[in-house]
Structures are given as C-alpha cells and as structure tokens.
Amino acid sequence: MQAKQLRNHFTTNLINNTTNFINNNFDFNLQVDPKPQLKQMPLMQLEFFAEQSFLNKYSVVITMLNDQQLQGKFISKVNKNKYVFKMNSALFEIVMLNQIKSINLV
C-alpha cells in the first residue's frame, strides 16, 4: 500500500515539475489572435461579376481568401452564391462567393 502511495506521489510530482518546466521555459504562443481583416470585394460586386462572367463565358482569375488563385470559367450556377468553376478539362471546383476575395478578367 505504501509503495502505491509513493508511486502516485512520484508520478504527480513528475507531471507537475514537467508542466512547470515547459510553462517556464517554452513559449508556444497558444493565445488565439483575432483574424486579420481581409480586403474582399463587396458581396454584391462579386455576385455581379460572377453572374456576368458566367453568362458571357468570360475567362477569369479568381483569388480566394487564402490567396489561392484559380484561372478558368464559371460553367454552372448552383445558386445565388455558389458556382461550378472549370479550370481545365479535368479539374472543376465548387466556389462560394463568400470565399472569394476578387474576380478579374484574363
């Protein structure tokens, strides 16, 4: 019985000392920073550009909020805010307007 208590006391001390050592010596920066404001075209303008690009079959470059750029054409309108975007004959992507930063003609 006494050996179990010593083992539990040893384990507890080991965990506490390790945790204190990590907290005192390493900065993991676990604080959540607020998201930076991303400059995005107004949603009404994105809707208008996407609609015009879709109707006129324009080739466009869209920039997503994560700065990924896709070049191709809007080929299908799922609803007011969602389109199917064709990048080449084998690669399609469903894009939502609220995830797009900008739309530019090629």
Secondary structure in CASP SS format (residue, H / E / C, confidence):
PFRMAT SS
TARGET T0000
AUTHOR 0000-0000-0000
METHOD secondary structure of the structure
MODEL  1
M C 1.00
Q H 1.00
A H 1.00
K H 1.00
Q H 1.00
L H 1.00
R H 1.00
N H 1.00
H H 1.00
F H 1.00
T H 1.00
T H 1.00
N H 1.00
L H 1.00
I H 1.00
N H 1.00
N H 1.00
T H 1.00
T H 1.00
N H 1.00
F H 1.00
I H 1.00
N H 1.00
N H 1.00
N H 1.00
F C 1.00
D C 1.00
F C 1.00
N C 1.00
L C 1.00
Q C 1.00
V C 1.00
D C 1.00
P C 1.00
K C 1.00
P C 1.00
Q C 1.00
L C 1.00
K C 1.00
Q C 1.00
M C 1.00
P C 1.00
L H 1.00
M H 1.00
Q H 1.00
L H 1.00
E H 1.00
F H 1.00
F H 1.00
A H 1.00
E H 1.00
Q H 1.00
S H 1.00
F H 1.00
L H 1.00
N H 1.00
K C 1.00
Y C 1.00
S C 1.00
V E 1.00
V E 1.00
I E 1.00
T E 1.00
M E 1.00
L C 1.00
N C 1.00
D C 1.00
Q C 1.00
Q E 1.00
L E 1.00
Q E 1.00
G E 1.00
K E 1.00
F E 1.00
I E 1.00
S E 1.00
K E 1.00
V E 1.00
N E 1.00
K C 1.00
N C 1.00
K E 1.00
Y E 1.00
V E 1.00
F E 1.00
K E 1.00
M E 1.00
N E 1.00
S C 1.00
A C 1.00
L E 1.00
F E 1.00
E E 1.00
I E 1.00
V E 1.00
M E 1.00
L H 1.00
N H 1.00
Q H 1.00
I E 1.00
K E 1.00
S E 1.00
I E 1.00
N E 1.00
L E 1.00
V C 1.00
END
